[in-house]
Amino acid sequence: MAIATVRNRPLGRENISNEAAEAVRAMIADGRLKPGERVNEVHVAAALGVSRTPLREGLRLLAAEGTLDAAPRRGFFIRPLSVREFEELYDIRPILDPEALRIAGLPTPARIARLEKLDRALAEARGAAAVDIDNEWHLALIADCPNRVLLELIKNMIARTRRYEIALMRSGENVGVANADHRAIIAALKAGDLGRACVGLKRNMRSGKAAIADWLKDGEALKQ
């Protein structure tokens, strides 16, 4: 398990458990921790520069969101990728995100400029970087939604689906599909057509489902 270079510096003291959870989540997403593998708390804590207590709190957060399985007296294990979990998770965001955009309303010119900048960056990115930029684009799109609970639900879904989406973004073709969807949504927003933007967002949220499901069904997830 190559985890010694997870970070170049120790984690900060504020929100240390959340930061530890995010670091472990990244290790899972990029394959440094494998599906079914037991989390070696001693090694991971040393790699992150934290004690085991905040790390364990972070691992509990990941277990609560479904990324890890907790076994009494045995520790935490990376939950294997599964077609069923993926399909259940991926059916939720096409419901949540368009509603958040509808509540947020039309974005300001400054926010549209931000969306366009992120979309240009996405066009040049691949792999995990593309997933992160795509997620940042979606969060920027709905950032003005006043319903904080809805936004937290969406962020939780983003955390849970990230490792699945990395498989999709390995292909430049799929990055191109995301860019095209984003441009259509931005065009609708610029035209003042919030309804069309919401429809486009729902279509975008559904666009990667088949590709990831096929990848999982082919058994390639077991080789990672």
C-alpha positions as a Python dict, from the first residue, in 0.01 Angstrom:
ca = {
    (1, 'M'): (0, 0, 0),
    (2, 'A'): (182, 308, -126),
    (3, 'I'): (60, 583, 102),
    (4, 'A'): (379, 754, 216),
    (5, 'T'): (331, 1044, -25),
    (6, 'V'): (-33, 1118, 48),
    (7, 'R'): (50, 1469, 164),
    (8, 'N'): (360, 1686, 167),
    (9, 'R'): (280, 1833, 506),
    (10, 'P'): (89, 1731, 821),
    (11, 'L'): (-279, 1812, 833),
    (12, 'G'): (-383, 2131, 1009),
    (13, 'R'): (-547, 2122, 1349),
    (14, 'E'): (-881, 2272, 1246),
    (15, 'N'): (-1139, 2021, 1125),
    (16, 'I'): (-868, 1759, 1140),
    (17, 'S'): (-1111, 1467, 1135),
    (18, 'N'): (-1284, 1602, 824),
    (19, 'E'): (-947, 1661, 657),
    (20, 'A'): (-838, 1307, 743),
    (21, 'A'): (-1162, 1172, 596),
    (22, 'E'): (-1105, 1371, 277),
    (23, 'A'): (-746, 1245, 248),
    (24, 'V'): (-854, 883, 293),
    (25, 'R'): (-1136, 938, 42),
    (26, 'A'): (-878, 1058, -211),
    (27, 'M'): (-661, 753, -143),
    (28, 'I'): (-958, 529, -216),
    (29, 'A'): (-1057, 719, -530),
    (30, 'D'): (-713, 703, -690),
    (31, 'G'): (-652, 340, -596),
    (32, 'R'): (-398, 371, -316),
    (33, 'L'): (-652, 192, -96),
    (34, 'K'): (-822, -97, -277),
    (35, 'P'): (-1182, -222, -255),
    (36, 'G'): (-1208, -479, 24),
    (37, 'E'): (-878, -374, 182),
    (38, 'R'): (-856, -316, 556),
    (39, 'V'): (-746, 36, 651),
    (40, 'N'): (-417, 11, 840),
    (41, 'E'): (-476, 293, 1087),
    (42, 'V'): (-114, 303, 1207),
    (43, 'H'): (27, 346, 856),
    (44, 'V'): (-239, 590, 738),
    (45, 'A'): (-213, 805, 1053),
    (46, 'A'): (165, 823, 1009),
    (47, 'A'): (131, 914, 640),
    (48, 'L'): (-114, 1193, 720),
    (49, 'G'): (79, 1323, 1020),
    (50, 'V'): (-213, 1282, 1262),
    (51, 'S'): (-286, 1072, 1566),
    (52, 'R'): (-514, 772, 1541),
    (53, 'T'): (-798, 940, 1733),
    (54, 'P'): (-889, 1205, 1471),
    (55, 'L'): (-817, 953, 1195),
    (56, 'R'): (-1063, 708, 1349),
    (57, 'E'): (-1322, 986, 1372),
    (58, 'G'): (-1264, 1055, 1003),
    (59, 'L'): (-1302, 686, 923),
    (60, 'R'): (-1633, 683, 1109),
    (61, 'L'): (-1750, 970, 889),
    (62, 'L'): (-1659, 768, 580),
    (63, 'A'): (-1842, 466, 719),
    (64, 'A'): (-2151, 680, 780),
    (65, 'E'): (-2149, 800, 417),
    (66, 'G'): (-2105, 445, 288),
    (67, 'T'): (-1746, 458, 165),
    (68, 'L'): (-1618, 220, 435),
    (69, 'D'): (-1755, -81, 618),
    (70, 'A'): (-1692, -92, 993),
    (71, 'A'): (-1639, -433, 1149),
    (72, 'P'): (-1640, -457, 1532),
    (73, 'R'): (-1292, -536, 1671),
    (74, 'R'): (-1157, -567, 1314),
    (75, 'G'): (-1150, -208, 1197),
    (76, 'F'): (-1254, -37, 874),
    (77, 'F'): (-1262, -186, 525),
    (78, 'I'): (-1293, -21, 185),
    (79, 'R'): (-1640, -94, 54),
    (80, 'P'): (-1615, -271, -283),
    (81, 'L'): (-1752, -100, -591),
    (82, 'S'): (-2088, -243, -694),
    (83, 'V'): (-2328, -193, -981),
    (84, 'R'): (-2625, -183, -745),
    (85, 'E'): (-2479, 86, -519),
    (86, 'F'): (-2371, 292, -817),
    (87, 'E'): (-2710, 280, -988),
    (88, 'E'): (-2890, 369, -665),
    (89, 'L'): (-2657, 662, -598),
    (90, 'Y'): (-2655, 788, -954),
    (91, 'D'): (-3034, 809, -973),
    (92, 'I'): (-3041, 1066, -690),
    (93, 'R'): (-2846, 1362, -827),
    (94, 'P'): (-3062, 1412, -1140),
    (95, 'I'): (-3335, 1487, -885),
    (96, 'L'): (-3135, 1699, -640),
    (97, 'D'): (-2918, 1917, -865),
    (98, 'P'): (-3190, 2058, -1095),
    (99, 'E'): (-3400, 2142, -790),
    (100, 'A'): (-3105, 2322, -630),
    (101, 'L'): (-3054, 2520, -953),
    (102, 'R'): (-3424, 2606, -971),
    (103, 'I'): (-3414, 2740, -614),
    (104, 'A'): (-3086, 2925, -677),
    (105, 'G'): (-3228, 3105, -980),
    (106, 'L'): (-3035, 3264, -1263),
    (107, 'P'): (-2667, 3320, -1175),
    (108, 'T'): (-2489, 3654, -1182),
    (109, 'P'): (-2258, 3739, -1473),
    (110, 'A'): (-1963, 3682, -1240),
    (111, 'R'): (-2081, 3331, -1160),
    (112, 'I'): (-2138, 3254, -1528),
    (113, 'A'): (-1782, 3369, -1597),
    (114, 'R'): (-1664, 3133, -1323),
    (115, 'L'): (-1856, 2845, -1481),
    (116, 'E'): (-1703, 2917, -1821),
    (117, 'K'): (-1353, 2928, -1673),
    (118, 'L'): (-1401, 2593, -1499),
    (119, 'D'): (-1541, 2442, -1817),
    (120, 'R'): (-1231, 2548, -2009),
    (121, 'A'): (-1014, 2387, -1742),
    (122, 'L'): (-1221, 2069, -1763),
    (123, 'A'): (-1154, 2044, -2137),
    (124, 'E'): (-782, 2008, -2064),
    (125, 'A'): (-811, 1773, -1766),
    (126, 'R'): (-819, 1395, -1740),
    (127, 'G'): (-872, 1131, -1472),
    (128, 'A'): (-920, 1239, -1111),
    (129, 'A'): (-842, 1603, -1198),
    (130, 'A'): (-1130, 1606, -1446),
    (131, 'V'): (-1366, 1461, -1187),
    (132, 'D'): (-1266, 1726, -933),
    (133, 'I'): (-1309, 2013, -1180),
    (134, 'D'): (-1643, 1875, -1296),
    (135, 'N'): (-1762, 1854, -935),
    (136, 'E'): (-1639, 2208, -872),
    (137, 'W'): (-1835, 2325, -1179),
    (138, 'H'): (-2156, 2167, -1050),
    (139, 'L'): (-2113, 2313, -702),
    (140, 'A'): (-2046, 2658, -850),
    (141, 'L'): (-2363, 2625, -1059),
    (142, 'I'): (-2583, 2575, -752),
    (143, 'A'): (-2380, 2776, -499),
    (144, 'D'): (-2653, 3041, -461),
    (145, 'C'): (-2913, 2785, -351),
    (146, 'P'): (-3029, 2900, -4),
    (147, 'N'): (-3126, 2547, 102),
    (148, 'R'): (-2816, 2438, 292),
    (149, 'V'): (-2954, 2090, 364),
    (150, 'L'): (-3004, 2028, -8),
    (151, 'L'): (-2650, 2141, -82),
    (152, 'E'): (-2510, 1909, 187),
    (153, 'L'): (-2701, 1616, 38),
    (154, 'I'): (-2550, 1692, -301),
    (155, 'K'): (-2200, 1719, -155),
    (156, 'N'): (-2250, 1382, 15),
    (157, 'M'): (-2352, 1227, -316),
    (158, 'I'): (-2046, 1380, -483),
    (159, 'A'): (-1822, 1222, -220),
    (160, 'R'): (-1984, 882, -262),
    (161, 'T'): (-1980, 874, -642),
    (162, 'R'): (-1631, 1021, -701),
    (163, 'R'): (-1448, 690, -731),
    (164, 'Y'): (-1707, 567, -980),
    (165, 'E'): (-1681, 883, -1188),
    (166, 'I'): (-1304, 856, -1220),
    (167, 'A'): (-1366, 552, -1438),
    (168, 'L'): (-1586, 758, -1669),
    (169, 'M'): (-1346, 1052, -1696),
    (170, 'R'): (-1054, 832, -1802),
    (171, 'S'): (-1187, 877, -2153),
    (172, 'G'): (-1137, 1208, -2333),
    (173, 'E'): (-1464, 1139, -2515),
    (174, 'N'): (-1658, 1154, -2191),
    (175, 'V'): (-1488, 1478, -2091),
    (176, 'G'): (-1608, 1616, -2425),
    (177, 'V'): (-1965, 1510, -2348),
    (178, 'A'): (-1950, 1689, -2014),
    (179, 'N'): (-1817, 2006, -2180),
    (180, 'A'): (-2095, 2002, -2438),
    (181, 'D'): (-2359, 1961, -2168),
    (182, 'H'): (-2207, 2242, -1963),
    (183, 'R'): (-2201, 2478, -2260),
    (184, 'A'): (-2569, 2408, -2329),
    (185, 'I'): (-2659, 2481, -1966),
    (186, 'I'): (-2456, 2803, -1964),
    (187, 'A'): (-2619, 2913, -2289),
    (188, 'A'): (-2964, 2859, -2140),
    (189, 'L'): (-2870, 3060, -1831),
    (190, 'K'): (-2733, 3344, -2042),
    (191, 'A'): (-3062, 3348, -2232),
    (192, 'G'): (-3251, 3374, -1903),
    (193, 'D'): (-3415, 3034, -1954),
    (194, 'L'): (-3384, 2869, -1612),
    (195, 'G'): (-3624, 2589, -1704),
    (196, 'R'): (-3415, 2484, -2005),
    (197, 'A'): (-3100, 2498, -1792),
    (198, 'C'): (-3259, 2267, -1534),
    (199, 'V'): (-3361, 2020, -1805),
    (200, 'G'): (-3009, 2030, -1946),
    (201, 'L'): (-2862, 1975, -1599),
    (202, 'K'): (-3082, 1669, -1545),
    (203, 'R'): (-2968, 1529, -1879),
    (204, 'N'): (-2604, 1598, -1787),
    (205, 'M'): (-2642, 1420, -1453),
    (206, 'R'): (-2770, 1111, -1632),
    (207, 'S'): (-2522, 1111, -1919),
    (208, 'G'): (-2244, 911, -1756),
    (209, 'K'): (-2453, 639, -1597),
    (210, 'A'): (-2442, 383, -1878),
    (211, 'A'): (-2067, 413, -1932),
    (212, 'I'): (-1983, 358, -1566),
    (213, 'A'): (-2236, 78, -1527),
    (214, 'D'): (-2087, -101, -1829),
    (215, 'W'): (-1737, -59, -1681),
    (216, 'L'): (-1853, -215, -1356),
    (217, 'K'): (-2040, -498, -1526),
    (218, 'D'): (-1733, -584, -1732),
    (219, 'G'): (-1556, -655, -1405),
    (220, 'E'): (-1283, -397, -1460),
    (221, 'A'): (-1342, -250, -1116),
    (222, 'L'): (-1204, -570, -963),
    (223, 'K'): (-871, -515, -1144),
    (224, 'Q'): (-806, -167, -1000),
}
